[in-house]
Amino acid sequence: MPYENHNWAADPVLSVEHLTMRFGGLVAVDDLSFDVGRGDITALIGPNGAGKTTVFNCVTGFYKPTEGRIALRRNGKVPGDVIADLTKSGRQYDETKEHAVFLLERMADFKITEIAGVARTFQNIRLFGGMTALENLLVAQHNKLMRASNYTIGGLLGLPGYRRAAAAAKEMAVEWLRRVDLLDRADDPAADLPYGDQRRLEIARALCTNPVLLCLDEPAAGLNPRESAELNGLLRSIRDDHGVSVLLIEHDMGVVMGISDHIVVLDYGKKISDGTASEVRSDPKVIAAYLGVDDEEVEEVERDLEVTSGATGAEGGAR
């Protein structure tokens, strides 16, 4: 169950501060700030065109934001002065025995994955269809295998360090195939798997990079109710059993309200609500945005909610 009273700002793994992204004259994200709590599932929701994927692209390094700071704290609570000094220094990250903090807006996308520990899936599945399910998970561990092979020669000669790394990579891949219930399809080409299995395989591949933050772009898209329920269970397990924080974009409100500890709502690039599932669900600004109501009509929606709530209460009392 989501932690309805959890304070995600007390120990954030990710802090997005005053993020702005412009494309010419179009402002896709406008002065956005929010936190992702360590060990939380945070949902970023909003109507189509609200700017959700743009935020993801900024966090994962596909876009460089026009303005703002995106700080990831990989481990340990980081004093505010450390981040302030890092910001002034022009460096990308500060890593010590006590803490590790990364300014993602300054980093290339591959460094955000490899060094900072941010993994991502996409709305459109991007598996290697001709590779087996197992091979897809081994490819995700390519960087550490290359280092272990001393960039090819160790692998060619079969040096002990490389053999150990290769065995560990296969063990991790097999374990994640087991966790997503795909171990019996390990040797099948990814393209031959049913759609729901491909979704779970893509999540498993992202987790093979050992992320501290997993970004999922519409993971429930195209899933049937049974598969959505299985996805909920998998995401809870990722959070509870592995301590991985999750940031997701999702249009399936059953998934969002069922598993999210924290929900941030965007509309036209601006944050209009930020809270627990129960708080967001009853926010008139959120309801108005999803209904396509103009700003001037938000108060009317709020009055309608109060009337409906009062009528329900009276009906309950009559019973």
C-alpha positions as CSV (number, residue, x, y, z in Angstrom):
1,M,0.0,0.0,0.0
2,P,1.2,3.6,-0.6
3,Y,2.5,5.5,2.4
4,E,-0.2,8.1,2.6
5,N,1.6,10.1,5.4
6,H,5.2,9.7,4.1
7,N,7.2,13.0,3.8
8,W,9.0,12.6,0.5
9,A,10.8,15.9,1.0
10,A,12.6,14.6,4.1
11,D,15.0,12.4,2.2
12,P,14.6,13.0,-1.6
13,V,16.6,10.9,-4.0
14,L,15.7,13.4,-6.7
15,S,15.0,17.2,-6.5
16,V,13.8,19.0,-9.5
17,E,14.1,22.8,-8.9
18,H,12.7,25.5,-11.1
19,L,12.9,23.4,-14.2
20,T,12.0,25.2,-17.4
21,M,12.2,23.8,-21.0
22,R,11.6,26.0,-24.0
23,F,11.5,25.0,-27.6
24,G,11.7,28.3,-29.4
25,G,8.6,30.2,-28.3
26,L,6.9,27.2,-26.8
27,V,7.3,26.7,-23.0
28,A,6.9,22.9,-22.5
29,V,7.8,23.0,-18.8
30,D,7.4,26.1,-16.8
31,D,9.3,26.7,-13.5
32,L,8.6,23.2,-12.2
33,S,9.8,22.0,-8.7
34,F,9.1,18.6,-7.0
35,D,10.9,15.9,-5.0
36,V,11.0,12.1,-5.4
37,G,11.3,10.5,-2.0
38,R,13.9,7.8,-1.5
39,G,12.2,4.4,-1.6
40,D,8.9,6.0,-2.9
41,I,6.8,5.5,-6.0
42,T,6.1,9.0,-7.4
43,A,3.7,9.4,-10.3
44,L,3.9,12.3,-12.8
45,I,0.5,12.7,-14.3
46,G,-1.5,15.2,-16.4
47,P,-3.6,15.5,-19.6
48,N,-1.9,14.9,-22.9
49,G,0.6,17.6,-23.8
50,A,1.1,18.6,-20.1
51,G,4.9,18.2,-20.4
52,K,5.4,14.9,-18.6
53,T,7.7,13.3,-21.2
54,T,9.7,16.5,-21.5
55,V,10.4,16.3,-17.8
56,F,11.5,12.7,-18.2
57,N,13.8,13.7,-21.1
58,C,15.4,16.4,-18.9
59,V,15.9,14.0,-15.9
60,T,17.5,11.3,-18.1
61,G,19.7,13.6,-20.2
62,F,17.9,13.5,-23.6
63,Y,17.2,17.2,-23.2
64,K,19.3,19.9,-21.6
65,P,16.8,22.1,-19.7
66,T,16.7,25.8,-20.5
67,E,16.8,26.6,-16.8
68,G,16.7,24.8,-13.5
69,R,18.6,22.2,-11.4
70,I,18.0,18.5,-11.2
71,A,19.9,17.0,-8.3
72,L,20.1,13.3,-7.7
73,R,21.3,12.0,-4.3
74,R,22.5,8.5,-4.9
75,N,23.3,7.7,-1.3
76,G,23.1,9.5,2.0
77,K,21.5,12.7,3.0
78,V,23.4,15.5,1.4
79,P,23.8,18.9,3.2
80,G,22.4,21.8,1.4
81,D,25.7,23.6,1.3
82,V,27.3,20.7,-0.6
83,I,24.8,21.1,-3.4
84,A,25.2,24.9,-3.4
85,D,29.0,24.6,-3.6
86,L,28.7,22.0,-6.4
87,T,26.3,24.3,-8.3
88,K,28.8,27.2,-8.0
89,S,31.8,25.0,-9.0
90,G,30.6,24.0,-12.4
91,R,31.3,20.4,-11.7
92,Q,28.9,17.6,-12.5
93,Y,28.9,15.7,-9.2
94,D,30.4,15.3,-5.7
95,E,31.1,11.8,-4.5
96,T,32.5,10.9,-1.1
97,K,32.3,8.0,1.3
98,E,29.4,9.8,3.0
99,H,27.4,10.9,0.1
100,A,27.1,11.1,-3.7
101,V,25.2,13.9,-5.4
102,F,24.8,14.5,-9.2
103,L,23.6,17.6,-11.1
104,L,21.9,15.7,-14.0
105,E,21.3,18.8,-16.1
106,R,25.1,19.0,-16.6
107,M,25.6,15.3,-17.5
108,A,25.4,13.3,-20.7
109,D,22.6,10.8,-20.9
110,F,25.0,7.7,-20.8
111,K,26.7,9.2,-17.7
112,I,23.4,9.7,-16.0
113,T,22.8,5.9,-16.4
114,E,26.2,4.6,-15.7
115,I,27.5,7.0,-13.0
116,A,24.4,8.6,-11.3
117,G,22.3,5.4,-11.4
118,V,19.2,6.5,-13.3
119,A,17.5,4.0,-15.6
120,R,14.6,4.5,-18.0
121,T,12.0,2.6,-20.0
122,F,10.1,4.2,-22.9
123,Q,6.4,4.5,-23.9
124,N,7.3,2.6,-27.1
125,I,9.1,-0.7,-26.2
126,R,12.8,-0.6,-27.3
127,L,14.0,-4.2,-26.8
128,F,16.4,-5.9,-29.2
129,G,13.9,-8.1,-30.9
130,G,16.3,-10.5,-32.5
131,M,18.1,-11.1,-29.2
132,T,16.8,-13.5,-26.6
133,A,15.3,-12.3,-23.3
134,L,18.5,-13.3,-21.5
135,E,20.7,-11.5,-24.0
136,N,18.7,-8.3,-23.6
137,L,19.5,-8.3,-19.9
138,L,23.2,-9.1,-20.5
139,V,23.4,-6.1,-23.0
140,A,22.2,-3.8,-20.2
141,Q,25.4,-4.8,-18.3
142,H,27.7,-4.1,-21.2
143,N,29.6,-1.3,-19.6
144,K,30.8,-3.2,-16.5
145,L,31.6,-6.2,-18.7
146,M,33.8,-4.1,-21.0
147,R,35.6,-2.6,-18.0
148,A,36.1,-6.2,-16.6
149,S,37.5,-7.3,-20.0
150,N,40.0,-4.3,-20.1
151,Y,38.0,-3.3,-23.1
152,T,38.2,-6.5,-25.1
153,I,41.5,-8.2,-24.4
154,G,40.5,-9.7,-21.1
155,G,37.4,-11.2,-22.7
156,L,39.4,-12.6,-25.6
157,L,41.9,-14.2,-23.3
158,G,39.3,-15.3,-20.8
159,L,41.1,-13.7,-17.8
160,P,39.8,-14.6,-14.3
161,G,38.4,-11.1,-13.6
162,Y,36.3,-11.1,-16.8
163,R,35.0,-14.7,-16.1
164,R,33.9,-13.6,-12.7
165,A,32.2,-10.5,-14.0
166,A,30.5,-12.5,-16.8
167,A,29.2,-15.1,-14.4
168,A,27.9,-12.3,-12.1
169,A,26.2,-10.6,-15.0
170,K,24.4,-13.8,-16.1
171,E,23.4,-14.5,-12.5
172,M,21.8,-11.0,-12.2
173,A,20.0,-11.5,-15.6
174,V,18.6,-14.9,-14.6
175,E,17.5,-13.5,-11.2
176,W,15.6,-10.6,-12.8
177,L,14.0,-13.0,-15.4
178,R,12.8,-15.0,-12.5
179,R,11.5,-11.9,-10.7
180,V,9.4,-10.9,-13.7
181,D,8.3,-14.4,-14.3
182,L,10.1,-14.9,-17.6
183,L,12.7,-17.4,-16.7
184,D,11.0,-20.1,-18.9
185,R,11.3,-17.7,-21.9
186,A,15.0,-16.9,-21.4
187,D,16.1,-18.3,-24.7
188,D,13.2,-17.0,-26.8
189,P,13.7,-13.9,-29.0
190,A,12.3,-10.8,-27.3
191,A,10.2,-10.1,-30.4
192,D,8.3,-13.4,-29.9
193,L,7.1,-12.5,-26.4
194,P,3.6,-11.3,-25.8
195,Y,3.2,-7.6,-25.3
196,G,2.8,-7.7,-21.5
197,D,5.9,-9.9,-21.2
198,Q,7.9,-7.4,-23.3
199,R,6.9,-4.7,-20.9
200,R,8.2,-6.6,-17.9
201,L,11.4,-7.6,-19.8
202,E,12.1,-3.9,-20.5
203,I,11.7,-3.1,-16.8
204,A,14.0,-6.0,-15.9
205,R,16.6,-4.8,-18.4
206,A,16.6,-1.3,-16.8
207,L,17.0,-2.9,-13.4
208,C,20.1,-4.8,-14.5
209,T,21.9,-1.4,-14.5
210,N,21.5,-1.3,-10.6
211,P,19.7,2.0,-10.6
212,V,18.7,4.1,-7.6
213,L,16.0,5.8,-9.6
214,L,13.9,3.9,-12.2
215,C,11.9,6.2,-14.6
216,L,9.0,4.4,-16.3
217,D,7.2,6.1,-19.2
218,E,3.6,4.7,-19.3
219,P,4.5,1.1,-18.2
220,A,0.8,0.1,-18.2
221,A,0.1,1.2,-21.7
222,G,-1.6,-1.5,-23.7
223,L,-1.9,-3.9,-20.7
224,N,-5.1,-5.7,-19.8
225,P,-6.4,-5.5,-16.2
226,R,-4.7,-8.7,-15.1
227,E,-1.3,-7.5,-16.5
228,S,-1.8,-4.1,-14.9
229,A,-2.4,-5.8,-11.5
230,E,0.8,-7.9,-12.1
231,L,2.7,-4.7,-12.9
232,N,1.5,-3.1,-9.6
233,G,2.9,-6.0,-7.7
234,L,6.2,-5.9,-9.6
235,L,6.6,-2.1,-8.9
236,R,5.8,-2.6,-5.2
237,S,8.4,-5.3,-5.1
238,I,11.0,-3.1,-6.8
239,R,10.4,-0.5,-4.1
240,D,10.0,-2.7,-1.1
241,D,12.5,-5.5,-1.7
242,H,15.2,-3.6,-3.7
243,G,15.0,-0.1,-2.3
244,V,14.7,1.4,-5.8
245,S,12.8,4.7,-6.1
246,V,10.4,4.9,-9.0
247,L,9.3,7.9,-11.0
248,L,6.6,7.0,-13.5
249,I,4.3,8.6,-16.1
250,E,1.0,6.9,-16.4
251,H,-2.5,7.5,-17.8
252,D,-4.0,4.4,-16.1
253,M,-5.4,6.0,-12.9
254,G,-6.0,2.6,-11.4
255,V,-2.3,1.9,-11.5
256,V,-1.4,5.5,-10.3
257,M,-3.8,5.6,-7.4
258,G,-3.1,2.0,-6.4
259,I,0.6,2.2,-5.9
260,S,1.8,5.8,-5.8
261,D,3.1,7.2,-2.5
262,H,3.3,10.7,-4.1
263,I,1.7,12.2,-7.2
264,V,2.7,15.4,-9.1
265,V,0.1,16.8,-11.5
266,L,1.1,18.9,-14.5
267,D,-1.1,21.0,-16.9
268,Y,0.4,23.0,-19.7
269,G,3.9,22.6,-18.2
270,K,3.0,23.9,-14.8
271,K,2.5,22.0,-11.6
272,I,-1.1,22.3,-10.4
273,S,-1.1,19.7,-7.6
274,D,1.5,17.8,-5.5
275,G,0.5,15.4,-2.7
276,T,-0.7,11.9,-1.8
277,A,-3.2,10.0,-3.9
278,S,-6.2,11.0,-1.7
279,E,-5.1,14.7,-1.8
280,V,-4.7,14.8,-5.5
281,R,-7.8,12.8,-6.3
282,S,-10.0,15.5,-4.6
283,D,-8.1,18.6,-5.8
284,P,-10.6,20.6,-7.9
285,K,-7.7,21.9,-10.1
286,V,-6.8,18.3,-11.1
287,I,-10.5,17.5,-11.8
288,A,-10.8,20.7,-13.9
289,A,-7.7,19.9,-15.9
290,Y,-8.8,16.4,-16.7
291,L,-12.3,17.6,-17.7
292,G,-10.8,20.3,-19.9
293,V,-12.4,23.1,-17.8
294,D,-11.1,26.7,-18.1
295,D,-9.4,28.3,-15.1
296,E,-12.4,30.5,-14.5
297,E,-14.6,27.4,-14.0
298,V,-12.4,25.7,-11.3
299,E,-14.4,27.3,-8.5
300,E,-17.6,26.0,-10.0
301,V,-16.1,22.5,-10.1
302,E,-15.1,22.9,-6.5
303,R,-18.7,24.0,-5.5
304,D,-20.1,21.0,-7.4
305,L,-17.8,18.7,-5.5
306,E,-18.9,20.2,-2.2
307,V,-22.6,19.8,-3.2
308,T,-22.0,16.1,-4.2
309,S,-20.1,15.5,-1.0
310,G,-22.8,17.0,1.1
311,A,-25.5,15.0,-0.7
312,T,-23.6,11.8,-0.2
313,G,-23.2,12.6,3.5
314,A,-26.9,13.3,3.9
315,E,-27.8,10.1,2.1
316,G,-25.4,8.1,4.3
317,G,-26.9,9.8,7.4
318,A,-30.5,8.9,6.2
319,R,-29.5,5.2,6.1
